[in-house]
Amino acid sequence: MTYQDIANLALIIIGSIGSAGAFILWLSDRLAKIWTERLLENERQKHKIELAKITTDFERENQKVLADIKHQQEQSISFLKSDIDIFKDKHLKGFNDKLVCYRELINLIADTLGTIDSHMVNGQALTQEYISNANKQRLRIYGFTAMIAPQNVMDAQDKLIDFLLEIIEGSKPYEWAIVRNKALNLINEIRKDIAIDTNPIAYNGNR
């Protein structure tokens, strides 16, 4: 049966039932459209509810993820602050201790040199009391520097202090140029240790 045969048959049936048949066909078409609209509306409502649920779940999960990230950031910041505090207590305190110790060492050397100069000019020998006190100070400062100073600083300190002791004991003559060079060497090693400047300083005067 061809398409034309089917169309002719449909026309014959419609013609046989007359206007009632046309009404029935119209009514059927109308009802079909109404049911189709209702089905589509139901699907739309269903999708709308599902979409609202998905959106709510997503927002809830998103808020949870954001809360976890915020908590991790707060923990990281807390750990970082703790590390900074530890660094400050450990390194900055150690640095300040070095400065204090090195100042004491320089003061001891300056006082010893000043006293030696004064006695040499006046032709007076250093008193045993002064020698004893200077030796106590030397041992005290040596203990402090040994705890915080690197070996290169200790070596430069030993060379200078040993030479001063030999001058005080009278086994070596007092030669300012030698003392100055040993003192500058010690100062340069200290400058390296506390990272003020790695370039050595030199005496460029005329005396």
mmCIF file of the C-alpha atoms, coordinates in Angstrom:
data_MODEL
# 
_entry.id   MODEL 
# 
loop_
_atom_site.group_PDB 
_atom_site.id 
_atom_site.type_symbol 
_atom_site.label_atom_id 
_atom_site.label_alt_id 
_atom_site.label_comp_id 
_atom_site.label_asym_id 
_atom_site.label_entity_id 
_atom_site.label_seq_id 
_atom_site.pdbx_PDB_ins_code 
_atom_site.Cartn_x 
_atom_site.Cartn_y 
_atom_site.Cartn_z 
_atom_site.occupancy 
_atom_site.B_iso_or_equiv 
_atom_site.pdbx_formal_charge 
_atom_site.auth_seq_id 
_atom_site.auth_comp_id 
_atom_site.auth_asym_id 
_atom_site.auth_atom_id 
_atom_site.pdbx_PDB_model_num 
ATOM 1   C CA . MET A 1 1   ? 0.000   0.000  0.000  1.00 0.00 ? 1   MET A CA 1 
ATOM 2   C CA . THR A 1 2   ? 1.402   3.329  -1.053 1.00 0.00 ? 2   THR A CA 1 
ATOM 3   C CA . TYR A 1 3   ? 1.331   6.641  0.779  1.00 0.00 ? 3   TYR A CA 1 
ATOM 4   C CA . GLN A 1 4   ? -1.327  7.837  -1.672 1.00 0.00 ? 4   GLN A CA 1 
ATOM 5   C CA . ASP A 1 5   ? -3.481  4.804  -0.872 1.00 0.00 ? 5   ASP A CA 1 
ATOM 6   C CA . ILE A 1 6   ? -3.211  5.559  2.875  1.00 0.00 ? 6   ILE A CA 1 
ATOM 7   C CA . ALA A 1 7   ? -4.185  9.188  2.313  1.00 0.00 ? 7   ALA A CA 1 
ATOM 8   C CA . ASN A 1 8   ? -7.191  8.195  0.171  1.00 0.00 ? 8   ASN A CA 1 
ATOM 9   C CA . LEU A 1 9   ? -8.306  5.696  2.830  1.00 0.00 ? 9   LEU A CA 1 
ATOM 10  C CA . ALA A 1 10  ? -8.081  8.374  5.537  1.00 0.00 ? 10  ALA A CA 1 
ATOM 11  C CA . LEU A 1 11  ? -10.208 10.739 3.450  1.00 0.00 ? 11  LEU A CA 1 
ATOM 12  C CA . ILE A 1 12  ? -12.801 8.021  2.886  1.00 0.00 ? 12  ILE A CA 1 
ATOM 13  C CA . ILE A 1 13  ? -13.022 7.317  6.639  1.00 0.00 ? 13  ILE A CA 1 
ATOM 14  C CA . ILE A 1 14  ? -13.277 11.004 7.530  1.00 0.00 ? 14  ILE A CA 1 
ATOM 15  C CA . GLY A 1 15  ? -15.911 11.478 4.866  1.00 0.00 ? 15  GLY A CA 1 
ATOM 16  C CA . SER A 1 16  ? -17.893 8.530  6.158  1.00 0.00 ? 16  SER A CA 1 
ATOM 17  C CA . ILE A 1 17  ? -18.097 9.792  9.703  1.00 0.00 ? 17  ILE A CA 1 
ATOM 18  C CA . GLY A 1 18  ? -18.894 13.332 8.644  1.00 0.00 ? 18  GLY A CA 1 
ATOM 19  C CA . SER A 1 19  ? -18.749 16.357 10.885 1.00 0.00 ? 19  SER A CA 1 
ATOM 20  C CA . ALA A 1 20  ? -18.773 14.254 14.055 1.00 0.00 ? 20  ALA A CA 1 
ATOM 21  C CA . GLY A 1 21  ? -15.604 12.623 12.974 1.00 0.00 ? 21  GLY A CA 1 
ATOM 22  C CA . ALA A 1 22  ? -13.984 15.983 12.302 1.00 0.00 ? 22  ALA A CA 1 
ATOM 23  C CA . PHE A 1 23  ? -14.976 17.149 15.786 1.00 0.00 ? 23  PHE A CA 1 
ATOM 24  C CA . ILE A 1 24  ? -13.545 14.008 17.313 1.00 0.00 ? 24  ILE A CA 1 
ATOM 25  C CA . LEU A 1 25  ? -10.288 14.525 15.464 1.00 0.00 ? 25  LEU A CA 1 
ATOM 26  C CA . TRP A 1 26  ? -10.143 18.174 16.589 1.00 0.00 ? 26  TRP A CA 1 
ATOM 27  C CA . LEU A 1 27  ? -10.934 17.216 20.184 1.00 0.00 ? 27  LEU A CA 1 
ATOM 28  C CA . SER A 1 28  ? -8.318  14.492 20.143 1.00 0.00 ? 28  SER A CA 1 
ATOM 29  C CA . ASP A 1 29  ? -5.742  16.918 18.825 1.00 0.00 ? 29  ASP A CA 1 
ATOM 30  C CA . ARG A 1 30  ? -6.703  19.463 21.476 1.00 0.00 ? 30  ARG A CA 1 
ATOM 31  C CA . LEU A 1 31  ? -6.510  16.930 24.312 1.00 0.00 ? 31  LEU A CA 1 
ATOM 32  C CA . ALA A 1 32  ? -3.190  15.706 23.015 1.00 0.00 ? 32  ALA A CA 1 
ATOM 33  C CA . LYS A 1 33  ? -1.811  19.233 23.138 1.00 0.00 ? 33  LYS A CA 1 
ATOM 34  C CA . ILE A 1 34  ? -3.168  19.766 26.678 1.00 0.00 ? 34  ILE A CA 1 
ATOM 35  C CA . TRP A 1 35  ? -1.649  16.536 27.948 1.00 0.00 ? 35  TRP A CA 1 
ATOM 36  C CA . THR A 1 36  ? 1.598   17.332 26.185 1.00 0.00 ? 36  THR A CA 1 
ATOM 37  C CA . GLU A 1 37  ? 1.731   20.750 27.892 1.00 0.00 ? 37  GLU A CA 1 
ATOM 38  C CA . ARG A 1 38  ? 0.977   19.166 31.247 1.00 0.00 ? 38  ARG A CA 1 
ATOM 39  C CA . LEU A 1 39  ? 3.663   16.556 30.783 1.00 0.00 ? 39  LEU A CA 1 
ATOM 40  C CA . LEU A 1 40  ? 6.151   19.233 29.750 1.00 0.00 ? 40  LEU A CA 1 
ATOM 41  C CA . GLU A 1 41  ? 5.185   21.374 32.734 1.00 0.00 ? 41  GLU A CA 1 
ATOM 42  C CA . ASN A 1 42  ? 5.617   18.410 35.080 1.00 0.00 ? 42  ASN A CA 1 
ATOM 43  C CA . GLU A 1 43  ? 9.047   17.740 33.585 1.00 0.00 ? 43  GLU A CA 1 
ATOM 44  C CA . ARG A 1 44  ? 9.973   21.403 33.946 1.00 0.00 ? 44  ARG A CA 1 
ATOM 45  C CA . GLN A 1 45  ? 8.933   21.413 37.608 1.00 0.00 ? 45  GLN A CA 1 
ATOM 46  C CA . LYS A 1 46  ? 10.802  18.187 38.193 1.00 0.00 ? 46  LYS A CA 1 
ATOM 47  C CA . HIS A 1 47  ? 13.940  19.597 36.574 1.00 0.00 ? 47  HIS A CA 1 
ATOM 48  C CA . LYS A 1 48  ? 13.492  22.834 38.496 1.00 0.00 ? 48  LYS A CA 1 
ATOM 49  C CA . ILE A 1 49  ? 13.360  20.946 41.817 1.00 0.00 ? 49  ILE A CA 1 
ATOM 50  C CA . GLU A 1 50  ? 16.348  18.796 40.874 1.00 0.00 ? 50  GLU A CA 1 
ATOM 51  C CA . LEU A 1 51  ? 18.290  21.870 39.765 1.00 0.00 ? 51  LEU A CA 1 
ATOM 52  C CA . ALA A 1 52  ? 17.453  23.637 43.047 1.00 0.00 ? 52  ALA A CA 1 
ATOM 53  C CA . LYS A 1 53  ? 18.643  20.579 44.992 1.00 0.00 ? 53  LYS A CA 1 
ATOM 54  C CA . ILE A 1 54  ? 21.843  20.367 42.941 1.00 0.00 ? 54  ILE A CA 1 
ATOM 55  C CA . THR A 1 55  ? 22.456  24.116 43.466 1.00 0.00 ? 55  THR A CA 1 
ATOM 56  C CA . THR A 1 56  ? 21.861  23.813 47.224 1.00 0.00 ? 56  THR A CA 1 
ATOM 57  C CA . ASP A 1 57  ? 24.163  20.796 47.498 1.00 0.00 ? 57  ASP A CA 1 
ATOM 58  C CA . PHE A 1 58  ? 26.828  22.572 45.460 1.00 0.00 ? 58  PHE A CA 1 
ATOM 59  C CA . GLU A 1 59  ? 26.647  25.697 47.619 1.00 0.00 ? 59  GLU A CA 1 
ATOM 60  C CA . ARG A 1 60  ? 26.798  23.586 50.774 1.00 0.00 ? 60  ARG A CA 1 
ATOM 61  C CA . GLU A 1 61  ? 29.832  21.675 49.467 1.00 0.00 ? 61  GLU A CA 1 
ATOM 62  C CA . ASN A 1 62  ? 31.417  24.908 48.282 1.00 0.00 ? 62  ASN A CA 1 
ATOM 63  C CA . GLN A 1 63  ? 30.999  26.471 51.711 1.00 0.00 ? 63  GLN A CA 1 
ATOM 64  C CA . LYS A 1 64  ? 32.549  23.378 53.283 1.00 0.00 ? 64  LYS A CA 1 
ATOM 65  C CA . VAL A 1 65  ? 35.540  23.524 50.915 1.00 0.00 ? 65  VAL A CA 1 
ATOM 66  C CA . LEU A 1 66  ? 35.985  27.250 51.579 1.00 0.00 ? 66  LEU A CA 1 
ATOM 67  C CA . ALA A 1 67  ? 35.803  26.637 55.333 1.00 0.00 ? 67  ALA A CA 1 
ATOM 68  C CA . ASP A 1 68  ? 38.455  23.882 55.043 1.00 0.00 ? 68  ASP A CA 1 
ATOM 69  C CA . ILE A 1 69  ? 40.711  26.174 52.973 1.00 0.00 ? 69  ILE A CA 1 
ATOM 70  C CA . LYS A 1 70  ? 40.293  28.991 55.492 1.00 0.00 ? 70  LYS A CA 1 
ATOM 71  C CA . HIS A 1 71  ? 41.107  26.633 58.352 1.00 0.00 ? 71  HIS A CA 1 
ATOM 72  C CA . GLN A 1 72  ? 44.230  25.385 56.555 1.00 0.00 ? 72  GLN A CA 1 
ATOM 73  C CA . GLN A 1 73  ? 45.318  28.971 55.850 1.00 0.00 ? 73  GLN A CA 1 
ATOM 74  C CA . GLU A 1 74  ? 44.838  29.907 59.498 1.00 0.00 ? 74  GLU A CA 1 
ATOM 75  C CA . GLN A 1 75  ? 46.885  26.886 60.556 1.00 0.00 ? 75  GLN A CA 1 
ATOM 76  C CA . SER A 1 76  ? 49.629  27.760 58.046 1.00 0.00 ? 76  SER A CA 1 
ATOM 77  C CA . ILE A 1 77  ? 49.724  31.340 59.308 1.00 0.00 ? 77  ILE A CA 1 
ATOM 78  C CA . SER A 1 78  ? 49.865  30.103 62.885 1.00 0.00 ? 78  SER A CA 1 
ATOM 79  C CA . PHE A 1 79  ? 52.754  27.739 62.079 1.00 0.00 ? 79  PHE A CA 1 
ATOM 80  C CA . LEU A 1 80  ? 54.540  30.524 60.182 1.00 0.00 ? 80  LEU A CA 1 
ATOM 81  C CA . LYS A 1 81  ? 54.198  32.907 63.125 1.00 0.00 ? 81  LYS A CA 1 
ATOM 82  C CA . SER A 1 82  ? 55.523  30.198 65.417 1.00 0.00 ? 82  SER A CA 1 
ATOM 83  C CA . ASP A 1 83  ? 58.521  29.612 63.126 1.00 0.00 ? 83  ASP A CA 1 
ATOM 84  C CA . ILE A 1 84  ? 59.196  33.358 62.989 1.00 0.00 ? 84  ILE A CA 1 
ATOM 85  C CA . ASP A 1 85  ? 59.043  33.591 66.792 1.00 0.00 ? 85  ASP A CA 1 
ATOM 86  C CA . ILE A 1 86  ? 61.448  30.649 67.094 1.00 0.00 ? 86  ILE A CA 1 
ATOM 87  C CA . PHE A 1 87  ? 63.775  32.263 64.546 1.00 0.00 ? 87  PHE A CA 1 
ATOM 88  C CA . LYS A 1 88  ? 63.682  35.558 66.428 1.00 0.00 ? 88  LYS A CA 1 
ATOM 89  C CA . ASP A 1 89  ? 64.350  33.900 69.776 1.00 0.00 ? 89  ASP A CA 1 
ATOM 90  C CA . LYS A 1 90  ? 67.120  31.701 68.426 1.00 0.00 ? 90  LYS A CA 1 
ATOM 91  C CA . HIS A 1 91  ? 68.945  33.791 65.851 1.00 0.00 ? 91  HIS A CA 1 
ATOM 92  C CA . LEU A 1 92  ? 68.280  37.390 66.860 1.00 0.00 ? 92  LEU A CA 1 
ATOM 93  C CA . LYS A 1 93  ? 69.018  36.648 70.503 1.00 0.00 ? 93  LYS A CA 1 
ATOM 94  C CA . GLY A 1 94  ? 72.212  34.861 69.454 1.00 0.00 ? 94  GLY A CA 1 
ATOM 95  C CA . PHE A 1 95  ? 73.161  37.823 67.273 1.00 0.00 ? 95  PHE A CA 1 
ATOM 96  C CA . ASN A 1 96  ? 72.600  40.268 70.131 1.00 0.00 ? 96  ASN A CA 1 
ATOM 97  C CA . ASP A 1 97  ? 74.655  38.056 72.430 1.00 0.00 ? 97  ASP A CA 1 
ATOM 98  C CA . LYS A 1 98  ? 77.500  38.183 69.911 1.00 0.00 ? 98  LYS A CA 1 
ATOM 99  C CA . LEU A 1 99  ? 77.369  41.965 69.750 1.00 0.00 ? 99  LEU A CA 1 
ATOM 100 C CA . VAL A 1 100 ? 77.483  42.248 73.533 1.00 0.00 ? 100 VAL A CA 1 
ATOM 101 C CA . CYS A 1 101 ? 80.360  39.788 73.798 1.00 0.00 ? 101 CYS A CA 1 
ATOM 102 C CA . TYR A 1 102 ? 82.373  41.413 71.009 1.00 0.00 ? 102 TYR A CA 1 
ATOM 103 C CA . ARG A 1 103 ? 81.880  44.849 72.575 1.00 0.00 ? 103 ARG A CA 1 
ATOM 104 C CA . GLU A 1 104 ? 83.208  43.504 75.868 1.00 0.00 ? 104 GLU A CA 1 
ATOM 105 C CA . LEU A 1 105 ? 86.187  42.012 74.059 1.00 0.00 ? 105 LEU A CA 1 
ATOM 106 C CA . ILE A 1 106 ? 86.962  45.294 72.252 1.00 0.00 ? 106 ILE A CA 1 
ATOM 107 C CA . ASN A 1 107 ? 86.578  47.225 75.527 1.00 0.00 ? 107 ASN A CA 1 
ATOM 108 C CA . LEU A 1 108 ? 89.039  44.870 77.256 1.00 0.00 ? 108 LEU A CA 1 
ATOM 109 C CA . ILE A 1 109 ? 91.565  45.236 74.437 1.00 0.00 ? 109 ILE A CA 1 
ATOM 110 C CA . ALA A 1 110 ? 91.159  49.016 74.325 1.00 0.00 ? 110 ALA A CA 1 
ATOM 111 C CA . ASP A 1 111 ? 91.571  49.294 78.102 1.00 0.00 ? 111 ASP A CA 1 
ATOM 112 C CA . THR A 1 112 ? 94.661  47.056 78.037 1.00 0.00 ? 112 THR A CA 1 
ATOM 113 C CA . LEU A 1 113 ? 96.240  49.022 75.181 1.00 0.00 ? 113 LEU A CA 1 
ATOM 114 C CA . GLY A 1 114 ? 95.461  52.319 76.897 1.00 0.00 ? 114 GLY A CA 1 
ATOM 115 C CA . THR A 1 115 ? 97.053  51.144 80.125 1.00 0.00 ? 115 THR A CA 1 
ATOM 116 C CA . ILE A 1 116 ? 100.137 49.782 78.348 1.00 0.00 ? 116 ILE A CA 1 
ATOM 117 C CA . ASP A 1 117 ? 100.553 53.054 76.424 1.00 0.00 ? 117 ASP A CA 1 
ATOM 118 C CA . SER A 1 118 ? 100.229 55.090 79.604 1.00 0.00 ? 118 SER A CA 1 
ATOM 119 C CA . HIS A 1 119 ? 102.846 53.065 81.461 1.00 0.00 ? 119 HIS A CA 1 
ATOM 120 C CA . MET A 1 120 ? 105.215 52.996 78.512 1.00 0.00 ? 120 MET A CA 1 
ATOM 121 C CA . VAL A 1 121 ? 105.144 56.791 78.167 1.00 0.00 ? 121 VAL A CA 1 
ATOM 122 C CA . ASN A 1 122 ? 105.749 57.280 81.893 1.00 0.00 ? 122 ASN A CA 1 
ATOM 123 C CA . GLY A 1 123 ? 108.336 54.509 82.034 1.00 0.00 ? 123 GLY A CA 1 
ATOM 124 C CA . GLN A 1 124 ? 106.352 52.649 84.693 1.00 0.00 ? 124 GLN A CA 1 
ATOM 125 C CA . ALA A 1 125 ? 105.883 48.906 84.978 1.00 0.00 ? 125 ALA A CA 1 
ATOM 126 C CA . LEU A 1 126 ? 102.366 47.480 85.159 1.00 0.00 ? 126 LEU A CA 1 
ATOM 127 C CA . THR A 1 127 ? 101.330 46.555 88.677 1.00 0.00 ? 127 THR A CA 1 
ATOM 128 C CA . GLN A 1 128 ? 100.769 42.959 89.586 1.00 0.00 ? 128 GLN A CA 1 
ATOM 129 C CA . GLU A 1 129 ? 97.237  43.853 90.631 1.00 0.00 ? 129 GLU A CA 1 
ATOM 130 C CA . TYR A 1 130 ? 96.452  45.229 87.193 1.00 0.00 ? 130 TYR A CA 1 
ATOM 131 C CA . ILE A 1 131 ? 97.995  42.195 85.495 1.00 0.00 ? 131 ILE A CA 1 
ATOM 132 C CA . SER A 1 132 ? 95.913  39.870 87.687 1.00 0.00 ? 132 SER A CA 1 
ATOM 133 C CA . ASN A 1 133 ? 92.673  41.749 87.012 1.00 0.00 ? 133 ASN A CA 1 
ATOM 134 C CA . ALA A 1 134 ? 93.394  41.943 83.262 1.00 0.00 ? 134 ALA A CA 1 
ATOM 135 C CA . ASN A 1 135 ? 94.041  38.209 83.188 1.00 0.00 ? 135 ASN A CA 1 
ATOM 136 C CA . LYS A 1 136 ? 90.734  37.491 84.929 1.00 0.00 ? 136 LYS A CA 1 
ATOM 137 C CA . GLN A 1 137 ? 88.914  39.685 82.442 1.00 0.00 ? 137 GLN A CA 1 
ATOM 138 C CA . ARG A 1 138 ? 90.700  37.947 79.589 1.00 0.00 ? 138 ARG A CA 1 
ATOM 139 C CA . LEU A 1 139 ? 89.641  34.501 80.773 1.00 0.00 ? 139 LEU A CA 1 
ATOM 140 C CA . ARG A 1 140 ? 86.057  35.660 81.279 1.00 0.00 ? 140 ARG A CA 1 
ATOM 141 C CA . ILE A 1 141 ? 85.787  37.194 77.822 1.00 0.00 ? 141 ILE A CA 1 
ATOM 142 C CA . TYR A 1 142 ? 87.534  34.192 76.284 1.00 0.00 ? 142 TYR A CA 1 
ATOM 143 C CA . GLY A 1 143 ? 84.862  31.895 77.736 1.00 0.00 ? 143 GLY A CA 1 
ATOM 144 C CA . PHE A 1 144 ? 82.072  34.074 76.323 1.00 0.00 ? 144 PHE A CA 1 
ATOM 145 C CA . THR A 1 145 ? 83.601  34.307 72.846 1.00 0.00 ? 145 THR A CA 1 
ATOM 146 C CA . ALA A 1 146 ? 84.344  30.577 72.785 1.00 0.00 ? 146 ALA A CA 1 
ATOM 147 C CA . MET A 1 147 ? 80.617  29.885 73.156 1.00 0.00 ? 147 MET A CA 1 
ATOM 148 C CA . ILE A 1 148 ? 79.468  32.090 70.269 1.00 0.00 ? 148 ILE A CA 1 
ATOM 149 C CA . ALA A 1 149 ? 82.413  32.903 67.979 1.00 0.00 ? 149 ALA A CA 1 
ATOM 150 C CA . PRO A 1 150 ? 83.654  30.855 65.006 1.00 0.00 ? 150 PRO A CA 1 
ATOM 151 C CA . GLN A 1 151 ? 87.186  29.504 64.942 1.00 0.00 ? 151 GLN A CA 1 
ATOM 152 C CA . ASN A 1 152 ? 88.567  32.272 62.718 1.00 0.00 ? 152 ASN A CA 1 
ATOM 153 C CA . VAL A 1 153 ? 87.539  34.890 65.311 1.00 0.00 ? 153 VAL A CA 1 
ATOM 154 C CA . MET A 1 154 ? 89.017  32.808 68.119 1.00 0.00 ? 154 MET A CA 1 
ATOM 155 C CA . ASP A 1 155 ? 92.312  32.455 66.220 1.00 0.00 ? 155 ASP A CA 1 
ATOM 156 C CA . ALA A 1 156 ? 92.580  36.214 65.628 1.00 0.00 ? 156 ALA A CA 1 
ATOM 157 C CA . GLN A 1 157 ? 91.717  36.882 69.263 1.00 0.00 ? 157 GLN A CA 1 
ATOM 158 C CA . ASP A 1 158 ? 94.335  34.407 70.507 1.00 0.00 ? 158 ASP A CA 1 
ATOM 159 C CA . LYS A 1 159 ? 97.088  35.993 68.403 1.00 0.00 ? 159 LYS A CA 1 
ATOM 160 C CA . LEU A 1 160 ? 96.325  39.478 69.686 1.00 0.00 ? 160 LEU A CA 1 
ATOM 161 C CA . ILE A 1 161 ? 95.795  38.567 73.349 1.00 0.00 ? 161 ILE A CA 1 
ATOM 162 C CA . ASP A 1 162 ? 98.872  36.324 73.439 1.00 0.00 ? 162 ASP A CA 1 
ATOM 163 C CA . PHE A 1 163 ? 100.975 39.137 72.018 1.00 0.00 ? 163 PHE A CA 1 
ATOM 164 C CA . LEU A 1 164 ? 99.620  41.601 74.606 1.00 0.00 ? 164 LEU A CA 1 
ATOM 165 C CA . LEU A 1 165 ? 100.374 39.130 77.401 1.00 0.00 ? 165 LEU A CA 1 
ATOM 166 C CA . GLU A 1 166 ? 103.934 38.780 76.152 1.00 0.00 ? 166 GLU A CA 1 
ATOM 167 C CA . ILE A 1 167 ? 104.272 42.587 76.201 1.00 0.00 ? 167 ILE A CA 1 
ATOM 168 C CA . ILE A 1 168 ? 102.859 42.755 79.732 1.00 0.00 ? 168 ILE A CA 1 
ATOM 169 C CA . GLU A 1 169 ? 105.195 39.974 80.881 1.00 0.00 ? 169 GLU A CA 1 
ATOM 170 C CA . GLY A 1 170 ? 108.162 41.774 79.253 1.00 0.00 ? 170 GLY A CA 1 
ATOM 171 C CA . SER A 1 171 ? 109.072 38.957 76.857 1.00 0.00 ? 171 SER A CA 1 
ATOM 172 C CA . LYS A 1 172 ? 108.175 41.017 73.770 1.00 0.00 ? 172 LYS A CA 1 
ATOM 173 C CA . PRO A 1 173 ? 108.712 44.743 73.092 1.00 0.00 ? 173 PRO A CA 1 
ATOM 174 C CA . TYR A 1 174 ? 105.680 46.948 72.654 1.00 0.00 ? 174 TYR A CA 1 
ATOM 175 C CA . GLU A 1 175 ? 105.420 47.695 68.930 1.00 0.00 ? 175 GLU A CA 1 
ATOM 176 C CA . TRP A 1 176 ? 102.266 49.607 68.068 1.00 0.00 ? 176 TRP A CA 1 
ATOM 177 C CA . ALA A 1 177 ? 102.299 48.675 64.348 1.00 0.00 ? 177 ALA A CA 1 
ATOM 178 C CA . ILE A 1 178 ? 102.246 44.964 65.174 1.00 0.00 ? 178 ILE A CA 1 
ATOM 179 C CA . VAL A 1 179 ? 99.513  45.406 67.799 1.00 0.00 ? 179 VAL A CA 1 
ATOM 180 C CA . ARG A 1 180 ? 97.441  47.518 65.386 1.00 0.00 ? 180 ARG A CA 1 
ATOM 181 C CA . ASN A 1 181 ? 97.652  44.918 62.625 1.00 0.00 ? 181 ASN A CA 1 
ATOM 182 C CA . LYS A 1 182 ? 96.626  42.099 64.956 1.00 0.00 ? 182 LYS A CA 1 
ATOM 183 C CA . ALA A 1 183 ? 93.764  44.210 66.331 1.00 0.00 ? 183 ALA A CA 1 
ATOM 184 C CA . LEU A 1 184 ? 92.536  45.081 62.815 1.00 0.00 ? 184 LEU A CA 1 
ATOM 185 C CA . ASN A 1 185 ? 92.684  41.414 61.847 1.00 0.00 ? 185 ASN A CA 1 
ATOM 186 C CA . LEU A 1 186 ? 90.494  40.538 64.832 1.00 0.00 ? 186 LEU A CA 1 
ATOM 187 C CA . ILE A 1 187 ? 88.019  43.317 64.007 1.00 0.00 ? 187 ILE A CA 1 
ATOM 188 C CA . ASN A 1 188 ? 87.800  42.167 60.376 1.00 0.00 ? 188 ASN A CA 1 
ATOM 189 C CA . GLU A 1 189 ? 87.048  38.600 61.449 1.00 0.00 ? 189 GLU A CA 1 
ATOM 190 C CA . ILE A 1 190 ? 84.343  39.903 63.787 1.00 0.00 ? 190 ILE A CA 1 
ATOM 191 C CA . ARG A 1 191 ? 82.846  41.977 60.941 1.00 0.00 ? 191 ARG A CA 1 
ATOM 192 C CA . LYS A 1 192 ? 82.648  38.840 58.812 1.00 0.00 ? 192 LYS A CA 1 
ATOM 193 C CA . ASP A 1 193 ? 80.987  36.877 61.586 1.00 0.00 ? 193 ASP A CA 1 
ATOM 194 C CA . ILE A 1 194 ? 78.238  39.424 62.248 1.00 0.00 ? 194 ILE A CA 1 
ATOM 195 C CA . ALA A 1 195 ? 77.904  40.100 58.498 1.00 0.00 ? 195 ALA A CA 1 
ATOM 196 C CA . ILE A 1 196 ? 78.458  43.836 58.699 1.00 0.00 ? 196 ILE A CA 1 
ATOM 197 C CA . ASP A 1 197 ? 80.856  43.817 55.770 1.00 0.00 ? 197 ASP A CA 1 
ATOM 198 C CA . THR A 1 198 ? 83.085  41.083 54.359 1.00 0.00 ? 198 THR A CA 1 
ATOM 199 C CA . ASN A 1 199 ? 85.534  43.650 52.952 1.00 0.00 ? 199 ASN A CA 1 
ATOM 200 C CA . PRO A 1 200 ? 88.475  44.084 55.350 1.00 0.00 ? 200 PRO A CA 1 
ATOM 201 C CA . ILE A 1 201 ? 89.290  47.460 56.791 1.00 0.00 ? 201 ILE A CA 1 
ATOM 202 C CA . ALA A 1 202 ? 92.871  48.750 56.877 1.00 0.00 ? 202 ALA A CA 1 
ATOM 203 C CA . TYR A 1 203 ? 94.750  51.465 58.729 1.00 0.00 ? 203 TYR A CA 1 
ATOM 204 C CA . ASN A 1 204 ? 95.543  54.297 56.301 1.00 0.00 ? 204 ASN A CA 1 
ATOM 205 C CA . GLY A 1 205 ? 96.856  56.822 58.820 1.00 0.00 ? 205 GLY A CA 1 
ATOM 206 C CA . ASN A 1 206 ? 100.403 58.041 59.378 1.00 0.00 ? 206 ASN A CA 1 
ATOM 207 C CA . ARG A 1 207 ? 101.048 56.892 62.938 1.00 0.00 ? 207 ARG A CA 1 
# 
